Amino acid sequence: MDLQSRTEGDSVTKTPRTAWILAPAVLLAVALLLSVALPGMAAPPVAPKTLELGKGPTIVLVHDLGGNRSVWMPTVRKLLGKHRVVLVDLPGHGGSPAPDPFTFEAAAEALDLVLAKQNPDSTVLVGQGLGGSLALLDLKAHPGRVRGLVVIETPLKSSLKVDDQEIKGFLSLLDSNYDQVLKMIFSKAGRDSMQGVAIHAMAAQTPPQTIKAYIGASLTGDATSALKSLQVPFLFIATENFLKGGKTPGTALRELGYEDTTSVPVRRIAKAGDLVMQDQPDTLAAVIANFTARALAAKKK
């Protein structure tokens, strides 16, 4: 049909000039639609909040569930003389927004926005607990971001075989008894009762929906393939509290879902628990610094 003609019922004469005027309006409407997260559509990842200190090879530190970037400060002070340190607030913690909808993979993509800004030839990543789990998933999706990975008591998957109905029941219990379950989980993480109180108090400052989202995802998550595909040096740090009761590293690793425990290099740190970065800052800093030096000196695969 000729653009200058009108059909019955037309309210606008479709001339080349009117088509040219309408085109930007259509494009603007499309852009507005794309900028709004529609139901069921994942929003693009948002970079977590960070604090960057010092100069030298970069060490990126990612805390565990219920913590915040400030927990690393005693260890950071020991690293600053020869390193640049980037402290990250885990997605959903501190000033970092949580992905919506939440998945471990989406949280790992948010973490990657931090790693993408670093020099891959002089960066080492350190993650504690679920922070280490996200680090593994990130490096599986984006290999080559760093030269080495250190994890502190990071699980690969749940050692408990639970079905969907049991998971649903536990999450329902968490909803109805959140404060009690939170205290039960985090107060036992300390090296002693006083530290347990401090860890629980810190976790209580994290939004409940964030805690629930991470716990729910951890019941079905599995980073085994991420570890198998890892292309950089790897170190697992275990604390005395983690190995209490005469537990061997192999037994402890199996409880965290590690299958081939003999291939996992483990470094023990005595007189420390979940807050190892505060319990033994000199030792932890030395372990991280030595690993970083070796990783940066090693040839890239």
SVG drawing of the C-alpha trace seen along z (x, -y; Angstrom):
<svg xmlns="http://www.w3.org/2000/svg" viewBox="-14 -15 71 54">
<polyline fill="none" stroke="black" stroke-width="0.4" points="0.0,0.0 1.2,-3.5 2.2,-5.4 0.4,-8.5 -3.0,-6.7 -5.6,-6.4 -7.8,-3.4 -11.2,-3.5 -10.9,-3.9 -7.3,-5.4 -6.9,-8.3 -3.4,-9.2 -2.2,-9.8 0.8,-7.6 3.2,-9.9 7.0,-9.3 7.2,-12.3 4.8,-10.9 6.5,-7.5 9.8,-9.3 8.2,-11.1 6.6,-7.9 9.7,-5.8 11.6,-7.3 8.5,-7.0 8.2,-3.3 11.9,-2.8 11.5,-4.7 8.5,-2.5 10.5,0.7 13.5,-0.6 11.2,-1.3 9.8,2.2 13.2,3.7 14.3,1.6 11.6,3.0 12.0,6.5 8.9,8.4 7.5,11.2 9.8,14.2 12.5,12.3 15.8,12.0 17.2,8.5 20.7,7.9 23.4,8.5 24.4,5.5 28.0,5.2 28.5,5.8 29.8,3.0 33.5,3.1 36.3,1.4 39.7,1.2 42.9,0.6 46.7,0.7 48.9,1.3 50.5,4.4 49.1,7.8 45.4,7.9 43.7,10.1 39.9,10.2 38.2,11.2 34.7,12.6 33.1,13.3 30.6,16.1 26.9,16.0 25.7,13.6 29.0,11.7 30.2,8.5 33.4,7.2 34.6,5.6 35.3,9.0 38.5,9.2 40.1,6.0 42.5,7.6 44.0,9.8 43.8,7.0 46.1,4.8 48.7,7.6 48.4,7.8 48.5,4.1 52.2,3.6 52.7,5.5 49.2,6.1 46.1,4.3 43.1,5.7 39.5,5.6 36.9,6.4 33.5,7.5 30.1,7.5 28.5,10.7 25.3,10.1 22.4,9.5 24.8,8.4 25.9,4.9 25.4,2.5 25.2,5.2 21.7,5.9 20.6,9.5 19.8,10.9 16.1,11.1 15.1,13.9 17.9,15.4 20.1,18.2 23.8,19.1 24.5,18.6 23.0,15.1 25.0,14.2 28.2,15.5 27.5,13.3 27.2,10.3 30.5,11.2 32.1,11.5 31.4,7.8 34.0,7.1 36.5,9.7 36.1,8.3 37.6,5.0 40.8,6.6 44.0,7.4 43.7,11.2 47.4,11.7 48.0,10.4 44.8,11.3 44.0,14.0 40.5,14.7 39.8,15.8 36.3,16.9 35.0,18.2 32.1,20.6 29.4,19.8 31.6,16.9 34.0,19.6 31.1,21.5 30.2,18.4 33.9,17.9 34.0,21.5 30.8,20.9 32.2,17.6 35.5,19.1 33.7,22.0 31.6,19.5 34.5,17.0 37.8,18.9 40.9,16.8 39.7,14.1 42.3,14.8 45.6,16.7 44.6,18.6 41.7,19.5 41.8,19.9 38.7,21.2 38.1,21.3 35.8,24.2 33.8,23.9 31.1,26.5 30.7,28.0 27.3,29.5 25.1,30.7 26.3,34.0 22.7,34.8 20.5,36.5 17.2,34.7 14.2,34.8 12.1,31.9 9.5,32.5 12.1,32.5 13.6,29.2 10.1,27.7 9.5,28.8 12.8,27.3 12.2,24.0 8.8,23.8 10.3,24.4 12.8,21.6 10.0,19.3 8.0,20.0 10.9,20.1 13.4,17.8 15.0,16.3 15.4,19.6 16.9,21.4 19.2,18.5 20.6,18.6 21.0,22.4 23.0,22.2 25.2,19.2 25.8,19.4 27.5,22.7 29.9,21.3 32.1,19.6 35.3,21.0 33.7,20.4 30.3,19.3 31.2,15.6 32.3,15.7 29.2,17.6 27.1,14.7 29.1,12.2 28.6,14.3 24.9,14.6 24.5,10.9 26.3,10.1 24.1,12.6 21.0,11.0 21.8,7.8 21.5,9.6 18.0,9.4 16.1,12.6 15.1,13.0 18.9,13.1 19.7,15.8 16.7,17.9 17.6,17.6 21.2,18.7 20.2,21.6 17.6,22.7 20.0,22.6 22.7,24.5 20.4,27.5 20.4,28.2 23.5,26.4 26.5,28.4 29.9,26.8 31.6,30.2 31.9,29.6 33.2,26.1 36.1,27.4 36.9,30.1 37.0,27.5 39.2,25.1 42.3,24.1 44.3,22.3 46.1,23.3 43.7,24.1 44.0,24.2 41.5,25.2 42.0,23.7 40.7,25.6 40.5,24.2 40.9,26.1 37.3,25.6 36.4,27.2 38.5,30.2 37.5,30.5 36.7,33.9 39.7,35.6 38.1,35.2 40.6,35.8 40.7,33.4 39.4,36.1 36.4,36.7 35.7,33.0 36.0,32.5 33.5,35.4 31.0,33.7 31.2,30.7 30.6,32.7 34.2,33.2 34.5,36.6 38.2,36.9 39.6,35.6 43.1,36.8 43.6,34.2 42.5,31.2 45.5,29.3 44.6,28.4 46.3,25.9 45.3,26.1 45.2,23.0 45.3,23.7 43.3,21.8 40.8,20.5 37.2,20.8 34.7,19.2 36.3,15.8 39.8,17.1 40.6,13.7 40.2,12.2 41.4,15.2 44.7,15.6 45.2,12.6 49.0,13.0 48.8,16.7 46.0,16.3 47.7,13.3 50.9,15.2 49.1,18.2 47.3,16.0 50.4,14.0 52.5,17.2 49.9,18.7 49.5,15.5 53.3,15.4 53.3,19.0 50.2,18.6 51.6,15.5 54.9,17.2 53.4,20.3 53.0,20.6 49.5,20.0 47.8,23.1"/>
</svg>
